[in-house]
Every structure is written in C-alpha cells, then in structure tokens.
Amino acid sequence: MRFPPERTAVAAVLVVAALTVVFSGATRLSNRLAAAESTASEAFDVARDVDGRLSDAESTINDLSDTSEDHENRLDNVESQQLKRSW
C-alpha cells in the first residue's frame, strides 16, 4: 500500500516539525538543568564560605574570651597586690 507523494511529504514535514519541537524542548530543559546545577554549585560554595566565616568568628570569640579572662586575672592580681601593700 503506497501513499500519495503529497501525503508522504506532509507526513515528513509533520515529523520534522515534531522532532524540532522535541529537540527544542530538550535543549531548553538541558539549559535549565545546567543553570540549576550552576546555581546549586554556587549555593554550595556560598554555604561553605559562610561556614568558614562562622568558624573564624567562633575562634575570634574564643580568643576574646581568653583575653578577657587574662585581663580579669591580671586585674585581680593587681588589686590583690594593692591590698597587700595597704596592710
């Protein structure tokens, strides 16, 4: 059973049009996935940077706490020595 050439041509055009739509959609989907992957990668880098900064801030707070304790101890020693001298 042969189809007339006009029907075959129309069917071929429709197949090409359908494939174009499918490949166009696949290309757009691929581009969106690539953009999402890039965004996720950037978000991961930002999260890692924030984690590092929080760690640095925690270390700074601990250092300040240690320094504050050292100053309190020195002040206590000075006050103790002054009390001893006043007696």
Summary of the structure (lengths in Angstrom):
residues: 87
radius of gyration: 37.1
end to end distance: 124.5
largest distance: 124.5
contacts: 164
relative contact order: 0.04
helix: 94%
strand: 0%
